[in-house]
């Protein structure tokens, strides 16, 4: 039986995502924790791999907002894991451990570890950057791609600014005055994160993709961003650079409140249904 900690209604609260029964494997020497949920009814396509965002974990990003329930209930085998530096996975404190190639490599090695040759991949925010790098460098592993909480800033921004890393290293939330620094530090504190690992993650993972690189991502792609999201950048602008992408604007939602939105979920399910059957 899988037990899940429960977050207070209305937000992630102090939900840690600590789930009994997680499995583990070593990815290039870093311990990666994951869960593999079977489809609840007749399997309707390729498995789907979910990649969470910065300072989050598999529970906060995917289980508490009912994504795992939604996808397995729709006939999708669903794979979730904690990125290195997060949740129950290993937490190196060196920035070089968090290059985009290393973090995308964890996702690829998880698929290899459980014997999945090809999957649909959905990432949120930082997880969308990881998913995009995976689709670019190992396209044979990605049937369909969902980039959520990230639009054109995949190309014109390297990721979270170094000031957020500084916020992770501040002695306390009370020592910070910048609103964005306070927001990310408060979220990291609520998920009981390893703050040194998160600072290293920001410093090591900062890299934009060029317009030419995203233009080489050929997997069918859905880009989902809230209409009030001031973190992600324009999803339509990103879709225009990609050969097989379209955008979904989630009305009335900002970066945080878009995660469990009904329009977002319905759009993703429709997109998955539109893909060709898994080979």
TIDREN-755663 format. One line per field, with one value per residue (C-alpha): residue number from 1; x, y, z. Coordinates in pm, 1 decimal. Layout:
N
seq <- NUM, ... $
c1 <- X, ... $
c2 <- Y, ... $
c3 <- Z, ... $
This chain:
279
seq <- 1, 2, 3, 4, 5, 6, 7, 8, 9, 10, 11, 12, 13, 14, 15, 16, 17, 18, 19, 20, 21, 22, 23, 24, 25, 26, 27, 28, 29, 30, 31, 32, 33, 34, 35, 36, 37, 38, 39, 40, 41, 42, 43, 44, 45, 46, 47, 48, 49, 50, 51, 52, 53, 54, 55, 56, 57, 58, 59, 60, 61, 62, 63, 64, 65, 66, 67, 68, 69, 70, 71, 72, 73, 74, 75, 76, 77, 78, 79, 80, 81, 82, 83, 84, 85, 86, 87, 88, 89, 90, 91, 92, 93, 94, 95, 96, 97, 98, 99, 100, 101, 102, 103, 104, 105, 106, 107, 108, 109, 110, 111, 112, 113, 114, 115, 116, 117, 118, 119, 120, 121, 122, 123, 124, 125, 126, 127, 128, 129, 130, 131, 132, 133, 134, 135, 136, 137, 138, 139, 140, 141, 142, 143, 144, 145, 146, 147, 148, 149, 150, 151, 152, 153, 154, 155, 156, 157, 158, 159, 160, 161, 162, 163, 164, 165, 166, 167, 168, 169, 170, 171, 172, 173, 174, 175, 176, 177, 178, 179, 180, 181, 182, 183, 184, 185, 186, 187, 188, 189, 190, 191, 192, 193, 194, 195, 196, 197, 198, 199, 200, 201, 202, 203, 204, 205, 206, 207, 208, 209, 210, 211, 212, 213, 214, 215, 216, 217, 218, 219, 220, 221, 222, 223, 224, 225, 226, 227, 228, 229, 230, 231, 232, 233, 234, 235, 236, 237, 238, 239, 240, 241, 242, 243, 244, 245, 246, 247, 248, 249, 250, 251, 252, 253, 254, 255, 256, 257, 258, 259, 260, 261, 262, 263, 264, 265, 266, 267, 268, 269, 270, 271, 272, 273, 274, 275, 276, 277, 278, 279 $
c1 <- 0.0, 128.4, 78.6, 80.3, 124.1, -163.0, -118.8, -354.4, -638.1, -550.9, -179.5, 122.7, 171.1, 433.7, 361.6, 696.2, 607.9, 761.8, 598.0, 655.5, 739.9, 946.7, 1198.2, 1552.0, 1830.4, 2169.3, 2195.8, 2559.3, 2629.8, 2331.0, 2044.1, 1711.4, 1379.2, 1075.7, 728.5, 567.6, 185.9, 0.6, -296.5, -623.2, -801.8, -707.3, -377.7, -436.5, -85.7, 277.9, 372.0, 401.4, 698.2, 637.3, 924.6, 861.4, 975.0, 1234.4, 1210.9, 915.9, 898.4, 686.0, 420.4, 374.0, 384.0, 199.2, 24.8, -136.2, -284.8, -426.2, -223.0, -132.4, -497.3, -606.3, -355.4, -383.9, -761.3, -735.2, -547.7, -191.3, 93.4, 244.5, 604.6, 709.0, 1046.8, 1229.3, 1490.8, 1841.7, 1865.3, 1496.6, 1261.7, 1399.9, 1667.5, 2036.9, 2137.1, 2483.1, 2603.3, 2823.4, 2679.0, 2845.8, 2616.1, 2314.4, 2390.4, 2086.9, 2253.7, 2290.8, 1931.3, 1789.3, 2019.5, 1843.8, 1510.4, 1656.9, 1825.0, 1500.6, 1328.7, 1615.7, 1608.9, 1242.9, 1263.4, 1059.7, 1200.9, 969.3, 738.7, 536.6, 711.4, 556.2, 761.8, 659.7, 877.0, 1231.7, 1097.0, 992.5, 1351.6, 1470.0, 1207.5, 1308.3, 1674.2, 1571.5, 1366.2, 1654.4, 1935.7, 1752.3, 1453.7, 1404.9, 1285.7, 1013.9, 688.9, 502.4, 626.3, 433.8, 611.9, 411.6, 485.4, 748.4, 713.5, 960.8, 1182.8, 1313.0, 1497.4, 1545.8, 1623.6, 1870.6, 1638.6, 1592.7, 1825.7, 2128.8, 1956.3, 1725.6, 2032.6, 2137.9, 1792.5, 1841.5, 2159.0, 2009.4, 1994.8, 1614.3, 1314.4, 1304.0, 1644.0, 1500.2, 1309.8, 1287.4, 939.0, 1057.7, 1338.8, 1092.7, 844.6, 1096.9, 1255.9, 915.5, 824.8, 1158.1, 1104.6, 750.4, 880.3, 1161.8, 1418.2, 1795.2, 1873.3, 2240.1, 2139.6, 1882.2, 2136.7, 2374.5, 2090.9, 2021.0, 2386.6, 2457.5, 2145.1, 2126.4, 2124.2, 1884.1, 1820.8, 1874.0, 1598.1, 1783.4, 1791.4, 1420.5, 1359.2, 1517.9, 1268.5, 1038.7, 819.4, 456.9, 457.9, 195.8, 306.0, 82.3, 110.6, -131.3, -261.4, -140.9, 198.7, 477.3, 751.8, 717.3, 714.8, 482.9, 384.3, 275.6, 618.6, 786.7, 542.9, 618.8, 983.8, 904.7, 800.0, 527.7, 405.8, 93.3, 12.3, -255.6, -320.3, -474.0, -716.9, -691.8, -400.4, -55.6, 258.8, 160.1, -216.6, -200.2, -55.6, -380.3, -612.9, -901.4, -840.4, -473.4, -565.4, -830.8, -588.7, -318.3, -553.8, -680.8, -324.5, -223.1, -525.9, -425.1, -84.8, -19.3, -35.7, 285.3, 523.4 $
c2 <- 0.0, 345.6, 610.7, 977.8, 1275.4, 1518.3, 1887.9, 2144.7, 2252.4, 2544.5, 2487.4, 2265.2, 2363.4, 2145.5, 1847.5, 1674.1, 1413.2, 1140.4, 826.0, 483.8, 215.5, 429.2, 236.1, 353.8, 311.7, 471.3, 720.4, 798.9, 753.5, 956.3, 777.6, 844.9, 759.0, 679.6, 526.5, 331.3, 336.3, 97.6, 210.8, 163.8, 35.2, -87.8, 72.5, 337.7, 429.7, 475.3, 523.1, 884.2, 1017.1, 1322.5, 1561.0, 1804.0, 2160.9, 2334.8, 2287.8, 2052.4, 1672.2, 1398.3, 1439.3, 1815.8, 1849.9, 1539.0, 1344.3, 1617.1, 1791.6, 1450.5, 1415.4, 1052.9, 969.0, 1153.3, 980.7, 629.1, 664.0, 753.8, 431.1, 561.6, 388.1, 680.1, 719.4, 981.8, 1048.2, 1299.8, 1497.2, 1487.2, 1744.7, 1699.8, 1479.3, 1136.9, 1133.0, 1198.5, 1558.3, 1653.1, 1996.3, 2064.6, 2274.5, 2056.0, 1770.5, 1962.4, 2031.5, 1996.0, 1692.4, 1528.2, 1594.0, 1481.0, 1180.2, 1078.0, 1071.7, 868.9, 620.6, 573.5, 469.6, 231.6, 96.0, -5.0, -122.4, 150.9, 227.7, 519.1, 734.4, 1049.5, 1307.2, 1596.4, 1847.0, 2148.9, 2464.5, 2338.2, 1993.6, 2124.6, 2236.2, 1888.3, 1731.0, 1957.6, 1860.3, 1493.4, 1534.7, 1716.1, 1479.8, 1144.2, 1190.7, 818.2, 800.6, 1068.1, 994.0, 1307.5, 1608.9, 1835.8, 2150.1, 2311.8, 2624.8, 2721.0, 2916.4, 3128.9, 3159.4, 2816.7, 3010.8, 3366.9, 3291.4, 3051.0, 2957.6, 3084.7, 3377.3, 3329.7, 3548.9, 3257.0, 3048.6, 3327.3, 3309.7, 2940.3, 3026.4, 3310.3, 3240.6, 3256.9, 3377.9, 3685.9, 3791.0, 3836.4, 4135.7, 4065.3, 3919.8, 3654.4, 3543.3, 3520.4, 3321.6, 3055.8, 3035.4, 2999.6, 2720.4, 2543.8, 2569.9, 2430.6, 2120.9, 2080.4, 2087.5, 2063.6, 2430.6, 2377.4, 2123.6, 2363.9, 2645.8, 2412.0, 2301.6, 2658.3, 2739.7, 2419.9, 2393.6, 2742.8, 2707.0, 2828.2, 2634.4, 2824.1, 2877.7, 2636.8, 2369.7, 2386.3, 2379.4, 2034.0, 1892.9, 1699.8, 1515.5, 1632.9, 1899.3, 2072.1, 2389.7, 2477.7, 2810.0, 3002.4, 3331.7, 3507.9, 3330.5, 3589.5, 3325.5, 3107.0, 3342.0, 3332.3, 2976.0, 3084.8, 3232.9, 2906.3, 2697.3, 2910.5, 2799.8, 2428.8, 2217.6, 2015.7, 2219.3, 2398.2, 2608.6, 2580.2, 2895.4, 2808.8, 3093.8, 3286.7, 3088.0, 3198.0, 2983.7, 2805.3, 2778.4, 2630.3, 2300.3, 2121.4, 2316.5, 2131.9, 2298.4, 2195.1, 1833.4, 1812.8, 1958.8, 1709.2, 1411.7, 1526.1, 1573.8, 1224.3, 1075.9, 1250.5, 1081.5, 781.8, 444.8, 349.2, 136.6 $
c3 <- 0.0, -89.3, 179.1, 81.8, 309.9, 260.5, 194.5, 343.9, 116.8, -107.4, -156.2, -120.6, 243.2, 403.5, 180.1, 144.0, -115.7, 100.4, -29.2, 116.2, -136.1, -373.6, -576.2, -645.8, -899.0, -958.4, -1243.2, -1313.6, -943.7, -813.9, -639.7, -813.8, -643.7, -856.9, -868.5, -1152.2, -1159.2, -1390.8, -1596.3, -1406.2, -1716.4, -2062.1, -2158.9, -2424.0, -2532.4, -2443.0, -2078.2, -1966.4, -1768.5, -1548.5, -1462.8, -1176.0, -1127.7, -912.2, -533.2, -586.1, -591.6, -742.5, -473.3, -476.8, -855.6, -969.4, -693.0, -482.0, -793.5, -898.3, -1216.5, -1145.8, -1078.0, -1392.7, -1619.3, -1481.7, -1488.2, -1856.0, -1927.1, -1904.5, -1724.1, -1531.4, -1414.2, -1160.1, -1001.7, -789.0, -978.8, -836.5, -559.3, -475.5, -274.3, -190.2, -462.1, -405.8, -341.8, -467.2, -353.9, -657.3, -942.8, -1205.9, -1101.6, -1233.8, -1597.0, -1826.2, -1979.8, -1637.1, -1536.6, -1870.5, -1841.4, -1520.1, -1702.3, -1988.7, -1753.5, -1562.7, -1884.2, -1957.9, -1603.0, -1620.5, -1981.5, -2151.8, -2495.4, -2577.7, -2367.9, -2368.1, -2148.2, -1957.1, -1760.1, -1556.4, -1538.8, -1473.2, -1556.0, -1897.2, -1960.0, -1868.6, -2094.9, -2384.7, -2346.0, -2343.2, -2661.5, -2830.8, -2732.1, -2728.8, -2961.3, -3000.9, -2639.5, -2671.9, -2855.7, -2747.1, -2549.5, -2313.0, -2197.5, -1918.8, -1719.6, -1977.0, -2299.6, -2492.7, -2184.7, -2284.7, -2555.9, -2431.7, -2066.8, -1905.8, -1622.1, -1270.5, -1198.0, -975.6, -718.2, -642.8, -558.5, -323.6, -164.1, -95.1, 96.2, 300.9, 674.9, 671.8, 475.8, 698.2, 563.8, 212.9, 74.5, -300.1, -371.8, -618.1, -387.7, -101.5, -311.4, -410.9, -65.3, 100.7, -140.8, -80.9, 293.9, 260.3, 79.3, 336.4, 61.5, 89.0, 28.9, -60.5, -324.4, -469.0, -490.0, -672.3, -902.0, -1012.6, -1071.2, -1261.4, -1476.7, -1625.1, -2004.0, -2269.9, -2588.2, -2910.5, -3162.9, -3390.9, -3119.6, -3039.0, -3412.6, -3416.4, -3166.1, -3396.9, -3145.8, -3141.4, -2869.4, -2656.1, -2474.4, -2178.4, -1993.2, -1772.9, -1908.9, -1591.3, -1576.0, -1549.5, -1517.1, -1827.6, -2125.6, -2427.8, -2529.2, -2877.4, -2948.8, -2852.2, -3055.7, -3362.5, -3347.6, -3341.5, -3640.6, -3469.7, -3171.3, -3060.5, -2756.0, -2488.8, -2285.0, -1947.1, -1873.0, -1548.7, -1406.2, -1293.8, -1271.9, -952.5, -992.4, -1342.8, -1221.1, -1136.0, -1362.7, -1534.1, -1872.7, -1852.9, -1776.3, -2046.5, -2301.1, -2211.5, -2232.3, -2572.1, -2694.5, -2581.2, -2755.6, -3078.3, -3096.0, -3310.7, -3130.8, -2953.0, -3154.0 $
